[in-house]
Amino acid sequence: MWLCITSVPSSGQTPDLDTLLDKIQQTYERTSALTARFDQTATLTSLNRQQTSSGRVYIEKPHAIRWEYTQPDAQTILYDGTTLRIYTPKRHQLLQSAVDENNRTNVALLFLAGAGKLREVL
């Protein structure tokens, strides 16, 4: 997706990482909302297994993200700027946790929500 929204110099040169990160960040900062279909593959190395999931994601910046997983099982994940909620209908279960903006493990989520910077992920 990011390659579609960034441009490569016409000389055929590949941009350096800093230039690419800046272009992605600038494009994302100009984006206020987006919706996408996704396919995700998670590798569980300790079990020597992969799990493929798919669904749709809806992002409205700042601080509103909704993932709707349809495969392999329905699941909805909501982020509202302070709290992450995961609802699994099959288990009739709602998990909820606070998101600390100062915790580096949350940087990717915060970037998608419009609050973080891509460089902080690296």
Phi, psi and omega per residue, in radians:
M1 nan -0.736 -3.085
W2 -1.174 -0.572 3.135
L3 -1.145 -0.472 3.126
C4 -1.284 -0.437 -3.053
I5 -1.843 -0.002 3.074
T6 -2.013 2.682 -3.125
S7 -1.841 2.587 3.093
V8 -1.800 2.419 3.138
P9 -0.915 2.515 -3.075
S10 -1.164 -0.304 -3.137
S11 -1.270 -0.080 3.135
G12 1.542 -0.049 3.115
Q13 -1.276 2.531 3.045
T14 -1.436 2.288 3.137
P15 -1.171 2.638 3.097
D16 -1.260 2.916 -3.053
L17 -1.034 -0.744 -3.130
D18 -1.069 -0.757 3.128
T19 -1.107 -0.779 3.138
L20 -1.099 -0.791 3.109
L21 -1.058 -0.730 3.124
D22 -1.099 -0.746 -3.133
K23 -1.156 -0.722 3.113
I24 -1.110 -0.827 -3.133
Q25 -1.055 -0.787 -3.134
Q26 -1.084 -0.770 3.131
T27 -1.115 -0.761 -3.118
Y28 -1.172 -0.612 3.112
E29 -1.152 -0.515 3.108
R30 -1.405 -0.218 -3.119
T31 -1.558 2.225 3.138
S32 -1.754 -0.449 3.140
A33 -2.716 2.623 3.046
L34 -2.736 2.722 3.084
T35 -2.315 2.439 3.136
A36 -2.611 2.610 2.964
R37 -1.530 2.514 -3.138
F38 -2.372 2.666 2.939
D39 -2.166 2.314 -3.060
Q40 -2.274 2.356 3.049
T41 -2.092 2.088 3.104
A42 -1.835 2.291 3.123
T43 -1.790 2.110 3.083
L44 -1.753 1.543 -3.018
T45 -1.106 -0.602 -3.125
S46 -1.153 -0.454 3.120
L47 -1.834 0.031 -3.111
N48 0.891 0.905 -3.043
R49 -2.516 2.619 3.043
Q50 -2.075 2.555 3.087
Q51 -2.222 2.214 3.132
T52 -1.815 2.326 3.122
S53 -2.250 2.783 3.078
S54 -2.641 2.849 3.138
G55 2.917 -2.633 3.131
R56 -2.285 2.606 3.054
V57 -2.172 2.451 3.124
Y58 -2.178 2.210 -3.133
I59 -2.219 2.239 3.007
E60 -2.279 1.948 -3.053
K61 -1.462 2.610 -0.090
P62 -1.568 2.634 2.916
H63 1.189 0.561 3.036
A64 -2.385 1.939 3.130
I65 -2.321 2.410 3.089
R66 -2.365 2.106 3.016
W67 -1.833 2.245 3.057
E68 -2.039 1.763 3.087
Y69 -1.407 2.356 3.094
T70 -1.988 -0.453 -3.137
Q71 -2.289 2.490 -0.050
P72 -1.338 -0.402 3.100
D73 -2.325 2.611 3.105
A74 -1.140 2.412 3.097
Q75 -2.799 2.461 3.095
T76 -2.138 2.285 3.106
I77 -2.088 2.233 -3.126
L78 -2.130 2.423 3.030
Y79 -2.273 2.244 -3.068
D80 -2.050 0.220 -3.137
G81 1.871 -0.404 3.117
T82 -2.312 -0.503 -3.006
T83 -2.269 2.428 3.036
L84 -1.857 2.197 3.141
R85 -2.119 2.356 3.120
I86 -2.163 2.044 -3.135
Y87 -1.943 2.203 3.112
T88 -2.074 1.790 -3.092
P89 -1.037 -0.662 -3.097
K90 -1.028 -0.600 -3.137
R91 -1.722 -0.075 -3.059
H92 0.935 0.844 -2.987
Q93 -2.246 2.382 3.029
L94 -2.161 2.070 3.063
L95 -1.820 2.486 -3.076
Q96 -2.454 2.398 3.075
S97 -2.602 2.592 3.090
A98 -1.326 2.547 3.116
V99 -1.874 2.122 3.137
D100 -1.597 2.001 -3.112
E101 -1.173 -0.257 -3.136
N102 -1.617 -0.090 -3.133
N103 -1.534 2.126 -3.082
R104 -1.075 -0.391 3.139
T105 -1.240 -0.239 -3.140
N106 -1.722 0.068 -3.024
V107 -1.085 -0.726 -3.133
A108 -1.108 -0.754 3.087
L109 -1.068 -0.782 -3.117
L110 -1.163 -0.616 3.067
F111 -1.066 -0.846 3.128
L112 -1.062 -0.606 -3.124
A113 -1.359 -0.127 3.117
G114 1.610 0.120 -3.086
A115 -1.830 -0.358 -3.079
G116 -1.875 2.993 3.110
K117 -1.953 2.410 -3.092
L118 -1.013 -0.660 -3.135
R119 -1.052 -0.455 3.137
E120 -1.263 -0.313 3.127
V121 -1.290 -0.587 -3.041
L122 -1.395 nan nan
